[in-house]
Amino acid sequence: MKHSNVYGPCDFAKLFVRIGDPKKPTAFEELGTDDEWQSMKLVEELLSIDGEEVNRSSISEPLYGETPWEGTYECELVFKKGKHSIEIRLVSDEEGMYGVISDWVVTVA
């Protein structure tokens, strides 16, 4: 999954994922507890500096001002046959940044 922000890196955000029930999707405000969700690992961060993509790990100086950022997150889920939904939960210490997105339905044959 990719998460981006035009203002800069989202160091304060944590992403989680789980297999949901497409017949009973989780409401946006229903965050649940951490043990219900699998944490997604940040595997790559790219910054847009002067129109070029730069890996964040190669930057040693602090960032100032707005720097477009894109983070790639990974997690492995095991599905049984049938119809499922993938639910993603975003939590943050920043005010107003939280919620569950439960709109991705997948069918496993």
Buried (B, 14 or more C-beta within 10 A) or exposed (E): EEBEBEEBBBEEBBBBBBBBEBEEBBEEEEBEEEEEBBEBEBEEBBBBEEEEEBEBEEEEEEEEEEBBBBBBBEBEEEEEEEEBBBBBBBBBEEEEEBBBBBEBEEEEE
